Amino acid sequence: MINPIAEEARTTDAEGGHRPAVSVVVPCRNERLHIEETLQSILSQRGVAGGYEVLVVDGQSDDGTRDVLRRLQASHPSLRVVDNPPASPPPP
């Protein structure tokens, strides 16, 4: 039997592939000492209908944060890392 809630929550991307129903966005920069505990807490949560992804938006970390993120990605397919390159401040 198909779960109607899960089917309703399921979405597709432009190419027709599965896209999670929920995205958790975690901005970070130089969080080597804390990012693993933070992400393990998020990734250990019970799943939701339609699935979820965790997007870490890294602002050019240079303290080893990226090494931690790569290691975690190897065992958590729902974890994605996105670069946040430096940008000029927004206008006033």
Buried (B, 14 or more C-beta within 10 A) or exposed (E): EEEEEEEEBBEEEEEEEEBBBEEBEBEBEBBBEEBBEBBEEBBEEEEEBBBBBBBBBBBEBEEEBBEBBEEBBEEBEBBBBEEBEEEEEEEE
